[in-house]
Amino acid sequence: MQHSNHRIHAPTLKSERSRLLVRDELKRHAAAVQASASASDLVRRRKPGPLPPTLSIGMTGVREDSSFDAYISVRLHGAAAGSACPLLLDSGNSVLVYPRFEDIQALPNYATDYQVLGAGAEPWGCPANVVQGPIVLTTTDGLAVTLGDVVFYACTADLPGWTADSGLAHRTANFGAACLNPWTASTWNRPAGVASVLQTPLSYLVSHPYAVVQYGAGAVADTPAGTPHISLDSKLTLYTKRPAGFSCFEIVPNLEWMALLAKSLSIGGITSQWPGSTPAIAFIDTAGGCAFLSDPDRLLCNSVWPEQTGNPPWTAGSTGCQTIMASIAMEVGDATGSFTIAIDESALPAAAKGKTIVMCQLNEFMRGQYGLNIGGISALTHAILIDHRHKQVGFRSVGAVI
């Protein structure tokens, strides 16, 4: 298993050494989860019928310096116990990429349960087959949940030209969690020659269309700089009914990333002129680090803002950047309403302090879009709801993670 590089935020793991350390630890944890599920016997004892109304899927948090990600373990249907594969949970895209097609092909039930629909490169460049078949998630209490007929990419070879110092993964391992309106908004969801449209695996569990991502305090535990940290207290929870307390908004249609409208930005208690009269979007990112934005009209970049600090290394591909460590408030929503994501820098845990937003004239990770990315920092203080039934995103404040 290897890790996918991100599309709408910089990679969390900065070196091949870090990726290898985390890979081995994630594999050990995935095997332990599967062993626990087998020992619990819940799968064999569960009576036929509907699944429980709430399903809690453990997320493994991975952090290096001030940036963090989450992984969930996925097992192929019919695979041996202990063979679950950790995949990066990424709301910046909406496709599953399994790293090894050869593992699928080796299953005793391959011919009956899996079908190759086509072939081509997956979004990060590995040669891949487009496959249809079941995947299995395991809940925190040991229940195996099968998602049937999922259409996904499965890598057939390493990324061409891969080297250890390229900063890329040689096999992609990705669990796209974004909800798009419609699914065909991204070209990666409709590969050439394939009739089926790809979509996030979570949408295949139609009985539980509401997914909530929430990080635990361990995700940002204070550790030495440059040392990857793994935590086990975050979770992805699936519901049959929309949970209470969320402010929900329509996802921007016909966009290949999950986004809302960006309406205003305050920095250090000062309301800025951004985004001005030009419509702007807000990428909904459930990982990464601080928020960031593009400001081509220099509504922000021409001003001196309080509590400036050094730019992070990942701004090397961007232009005209300044980084702020002051508290911020980002107003996002849709045509009918809004929600303010307030980040109180003083209340953040030590590992998340120091940078709240990076403001660039052109930010590489905005992918040519005018707007902002709410940043993984927002997921530390808010639970984020992804509503597949109504094509909406919701927020509920949970206070600072401490």
C-alpha positions, 0 to 999 in steps of 0.5 A: 500500500502506498499513499495518494498525493492530494489534489486540493491540498499539499501532501501531509507526508513530506518524505519517502521515509515518513510514507514507509513508516506510516505505511507499515503502522497503518497495515499493522493497525488494519490487521488488528482491526480485522482480527478484532472483528473476526474474534468478536463473531459479530458478523456471523451472529448478526441476523439478516435484516436492516443494518443498525441506524448508525454505523461508526467506522474508525478513522486512523489519523496521520499527522506530520507537523501541522498537516493531517490526514485520515485513513479508513481500512477497506477489505475486498469481499472474499479476502482473508482476515487481516488483509484490509487495506488502508486508503486515504479518506479524501474529500477532495475527490469522489473515486476509490482507487485500490492500489493492487488489481492483482489482489482482486484477481487472486481472490477465489471469488474474483470471477463471480464477484468482480468485473473489469469494465475498462482500463486507463490511468487513474487520477494520479497517473497509475495504469489501472482497470475500472472494476465493479464489485463489492468492498467491505468496511468494518465498524468500530464494534466489529460489524462487517458492512458490504458495499455492493457493486462499487465502481472503482479504479484498481492499479495494475502497475506503478506510477510511470517514472516513479522515484523515491524522491519524487514526492509521489506515491508509486501506487495510489490508495485513495477513498474519495469522499466528496459528493458531486452534483452531478457525479459526471461533473468530474471527468475522472468519474466517467473514464473513456469507454466505460458506461458506468459513472464512478462515485464515492463508495459511501454513496453506494450504501443508500440506506445510510446516505448521511456521513459525518467526519469528526476528528478526535484530540489525538489527531493533533497531539503534540509530537516532535517536528518532522515525526509522523504521528498516528492516532485512533480516536477519529471516526466516520459515522454513517446514518440512516437519518440526517443527524440533528444540529447541522446547518446544511447547504447545497453543493455547488453544481457542475464542479469537479470538487465538493464546494459551497459558495464563499461569502466573506472572510474576517481576519483578526476580527477585521472584515475584509473586502474579499471575495468582492463582487466576483462569485467565489467557491469554498472547497470542503476539505476534511484534511490538510492544514490551515485554510488558503485562498486565491486573491487574483484581484489583490483585495487582501494581498495589497493590505497588511494583516495582523499576526503575519508569519512565514509561508509554508513550503508548499506555497512554492508553486503559488504566487504573492502569498502571505500567511496569517496566524490570527483568528479567522471567520469564513462565511460559506453557504448557498443562495439561501443561507450561510454558516460562519466557520470561526477558527479561534487560534488561541483555542487550537491545540499546540500542534495546529497553532501558528498558521490559520490561513495562507492568502495568495494572489494565485494559489496552486491548490485552488486549481484555477478556481476563485475561492478558498479551501476551508482547510483541515483546520475547520474539521478540528472544530466542526463536525462535517456532514456529507449528505448524499441524498440531498447533495448538501454539506453541513456543519456543526460546531464541536468547539476546539479539539483539546 
